[in-house]
């Protein structure tokens, strides 16, 4: 039969081992979630550039349309610009969605550690 100090020492070793495993899991989970950040940032950047260019095209197309009312080329120019705006807004939306802090939190690890400490 083991003594109380031996049992406490064994418990301390097991808690240390568990914490090491949980920290390793948290690192892996954070790394896994952080992999999506560069693509989200790139989507936001491309979307922002396209939005600026598209707005410029709409303004140029609108001004050409005012000069030449009813010319099909002008209408096509405006339509292309509007499609580019829609695409850029979709890219911005998807990129910003990937950068939400809630998507970067290691939820599994937080849940497991929380349950270990009685749901703190």
C-alpha positions as a Markdown table, in Angstrom:
| # | Residue | x | y | z |
|---|---|---|---|---|
| 1 | Unk | 0.0 | 0.0 | 0.0 |
| 2 | Unk | 1.3 | 3.5 | -0.9 |
| 3 | Unk | 1.5 | 6.3 | 1.5 |
| 4 | Unk | -0.4 | 9.6 | 1.2 |
| 5 | Unk | 2.6 | 11.6 | 0.0 |
| 6 | Unk | 3.3 | 9.1 | -2.7 |
| 7 | Unk | -0.3 | 9.2 | -3.8 |
| 8 | Unk | -0.2 | 13.1 | -3.9 |
| 9 | Unk | 3.0 | 13.0 | -5.8 |
| 10 | Unk | 1.5 | 10.6 | -8.3 |
| 11 | Unk | -1.6 | 12.8 | -8.7 |
| 12 | Unk | 0.7 | 15.8 | -9.3 |
| 13 | Unk | 2.6 | 14.0 | -12.0 |
| 14 | Unk | -0.7 | 12.9 | -13.7 |
| 15 | Unk | -2.0 | 16.5 | -13.6 |
| 16 | Unk | 1.2 | 17.8 | -15.1 |
| 17 | Unk | 1.1 | 15.2 | -17.8 |
| 18 | Unk | -2.6 | 16.0 | -18.5 |
| 19 | Unk | -1.8 | 19.7 | -18.7 |
| 20 | Unk | 1.1 | 19.0 | -21.2 |
| 21 | Unk | -1.2 | 17.0 | -23.4 |
| 22 | Unk | -3.9 | 19.7 | -23.2 |
| 23 | Unk | -1.4 | 22.5 | -24.1 |
| 24 | Unk | -0.2 | 20.4 | -27.0 |
| 25 | Unk | -3.7 | 19.9 | -28.2 |
| 26 | Unk | -4.4 | 23.7 | -27.9 |
| 27 | Unk | -1.3 | 24.4 | -29.9 |
| 28 | Unk | -2.3 | 22.0 | -32.7 |
| 29 | Unk | -5.9 | 23.4 | -32.7 |
| 30 | Unk | -4.7 | 27.0 | -32.8 |
| 31 | Unk | -2.3 | 26.2 | -35.6 |
| 32 | Unk | -5.1 | 24.4 | -37.5 |
| 33 | Unk | -7.4 | 27.4 | -37.2 |
| 34 | Unk | -4.7 | 29.9 | -38.0 |
| 35 | Unk | -4.0 | 28.3 | -41.3 |
| 36 | Unk | -7.1 | 29.9 | -42.7 |
| 37 | Unk | -6.0 | 33.4 | -41.8 |
| 38 | Unk | -3.7 | 34.1 | -44.8 |
| 39 | Unk | -6.4 | 33.1 | -47.3 |
| 40 | Unk | -9.0 | 35.2 | -45.5 |
| 41 | Unk | -6.7 | 38.2 | -45.5 |
| 42 | Unk | -5.9 | 37.7 | -49.2 |
| 43 | Unk | -9.6 | 37.5 | -50.0 |
| 44 | Unk | -10.2 | 40.8 | -48.1 |
| 45 | Unk | -7.4 | 42.5 | -49.8 |
| 46 | Unk | -8.4 | 41.3 | -53.3 |
| 47 | Unk | -12.1 | 42.2 | -52.5 |
| 48 | Unk | -11.1 | 45.7 | -51.4 |
| 49 | Unk | -9.0 | 46.3 | -54.5 |
| 50 | Unk | -11.7 | 45.0 | -56.8 |
| 51 | Unk | -14.3 | 47.1 | -55.0 |
| 52 | Unk | -12.2 | 50.3 | -55.5 |
| 53 | Unk | -11.6 | 49.5 | -59.2 |
| 54 | Unk | -15.3 | 48.6 | -59.7 |
| 55 | Unk | -16.5 | 51.8 | -58.2 |
| 56 | Unk | -14.2 | 53.7 | -60.5 |
| 57 | Unk | -15.5 | 51.7 | -63.5 |
| 58 | Unk | -19.1 | 52.5 | -62.5 |
| 59 | Unk | -18.3 | 56.2 | -62.3 |
| 60 | Unk | -16.5 | 56.2 | -65.7 |
| 61 | Unk | -19.3 | 54.1 | -67.2 |
| 62 | Unk | -22.0 | 56.4 | -65.8 |
| 63 | Unk | -20.2 | 59.5 | -67.1 |
| 64 | Unk | -19.8 | 58.0 | -70.5 |
| 65 | Unk | -23.5 | 57.0 | -70.5 |
| 66 | Unk | -24.4 | 60.6 | -69.7 |
| 67 | Unk | -22.4 | 61.8 | -72.7 |
| 68 | Unk | -23.7 | 59.2 | -75.0 |
| 69 | Unk | -27.2 | 58.3 | -73.9 |
| 70 | Unk | -28.2 | 54.9 | -75.1 |
| 71 | Unk | -24.9 | 53.6 | -76.5 |
| 72 | Unk | -24.7 | 49.8 | -75.9 |
| 73 | Unk | -21.0 | 49.9 | -75.2 |
| 74 | Unk | -21.5 | 52.2 | -72.2 |
| 75 | Unk | -24.3 | 50.0 | -70.9 |
| 76 | Unk | -22.0 | 47.0 | -71.2 |
| 77 | Unk | -19.2 | 48.9 | -69.3 |
| 78 | Unk | -21.6 | 49.6 | -66.4 |
| 79 | Unk | -22.9 | 46.0 | -66.3 |
| 80 | Unk | -19.3 | 44.7 | -66.1 |
| 81 | Unk | -18.5 | 47.1 | -63.3 |
| 82 | Unk | -21.6 | 46.0 | -61.4 |
| 83 | Unk | -20.7 | 42.4 | -61.7 |
| 84 | Unk | -17.2 | 43.1 | -60.5 |
| 85 | Unk | -18.7 | 44.9 | -57.5 |
| 86 | Unk | -20.8 | 41.9 | -56.6 |
| 87 | Unk | -17.8 | 39.6 | -56.9 |
| 88 | Unk | -15.7 | 41.9 | -54.7 |
| 89 | Unk | -18.4 | 42.2 | -52.1 |
| 90 | Unk | -18.7 | 38.4 | -51.9 |
| 91 | Unk | -14.9 | 38.0 | -51.5 |
| 92 | Unk | -14.9 | 40.6 | -48.7 |
| 93 | Unk | -17.8 | 38.8 | -47.0 |
| 94 | Unk | -16.1 | 35.4 | -47.1 |
| 95 | Unk | -12.7 | 36.8 | -46.1 |
| 96 | Unk | -14.1 | 38.7 | -43.1 |
| 97 | Unk | -16.1 | 35.7 | -42.1 |
| 98 | Unk | -12.9 | 33.6 | -41.9 |
| 99 | Unk | -11.3 | 36.2 | -39.6 |
| 100 | Unk | -13.9 | 36.2 | -36.9 |
| 101 | Unk | -12.3 | 35.6 | -33.5 |
| 102 | Unk | -14.8 | 32.9 | -32.7 |
| 103 | Unk | -13.4 | 30.8 | -35.5 |
| 104 | Unk | -9.9 | 31.1 | -34.1 |
| 105 | Unk | -10.6 | 30.0 | -30.6 |
| 106 | Unk | -9.5 | 26.4 | -29.8 |
| 107 | Unk | -13.1 | 25.3 | -28.8 |
| 108 | Unk | -12.3 | 21.7 | -28.1 |
| 109 | Unk | -9.5 | 22.5 | -25.8 |
| 110 | Unk | -11.4 | 25.2 | -23.9 |
| 111 | Unk | -14.3 | 22.8 | -23.5 |
| 112 | Unk | -12.1 | 20.0 | -22.2 |
| 113 | Unk | -10.2 | 22.1 | -19.8 |
| 114 | Unk | -13.4 | 23.7 | -18.6 |
| 115 | Unk | -14.9 | 20.4 | -17.9 |
| 116 | Unk | -11.8 | 19.3 | -16.0 |
| 117 | Unk | -12.3 | 22.2 | -13.6 |
| 118 | Unk | -16.0 | 21.8 | -13.1 |
| 119 | Unk | -17.3 | 24.0 | -15.9 |
| 120 | Unk | -15.6 | 27.2 | -15.0 |
